[in-house]
Amino acid sequence: MEQSSGALTDQAPADPAATDDMLASQPIGYWSGVVHEAVTRRLRDAMARVDVTQPQYWVLNRVSAGPTPPGRDEVSEQLTPLAGGPREIPRVIDQLLHRGWLRLDEGQALRLTDAGEAARLRLRELATRLRAEVHRGISDEEYVTALKVLRAMIANAERIGNP
């Protein structure tokens, strides 16, 4: 990322109606929060219509991801930072076991059932369609640039907090 010219841009109050010439002064915290809420709400609403939650999708993906099937504790540890508290992922695992989308093998590792794999694939198709809707009019290059900017902001904020 390129360093700014050194000129300081004044911080304006968040304004959803800001014109293009005013965007540089808009607070990133506001806009990143609005994007997070809108995208998460859209995804969760679509998943609710097929009786699935986003955390259930996370668990299905995590269980199918590695060469070695994970245990409950491993899945919980990895996904809890994304979830709504430390009890969310263990509950989701129980829901998916009850639904028959997961099973515990003889070593207590979690495995997808055929029904669980079919559900994961359907949800991946749904998530892919939703991603296309949300990314409409945005090239992959623009998206990559936006993420690089956000990464740089995260690094800057963390550096400020840890001199």
GIGICOR-V327967 format. One line per field, one symbol per residue. phi: phi as a letter, one per 30 degrees, with the letter a starting at -180 (. if undefined). burial: b if it has 9 or more other ideal C-beta (glycine too) atoms within 8 Angstrom, else e. Layout:
# GIGICOR-V327967
phi: ???
burial: ???
This chain:
# GIGICOR-V327967
phi: .ddddjddcddcdebecededcddcdddeddddddedddddddddddddcibcdeddededddddcdcddceddddddceddcdjdcddeddededdddicbbcddciddbddeddddddddddddddddedddceicdeddddddddddeddddddddddbd
burial: eeeeeeeeeeebeeeeebeeebeebbbeebbbebeeeebbebbbebbbebebbbbbbbbbbbbeeeeebbbbeebbeebbeebeeeebbbebbebbbeebbbeebeeebbbbbebbbebbebbbebbeebeeeeeeeeeeeebeeeebbbebbeeeeeeeeee
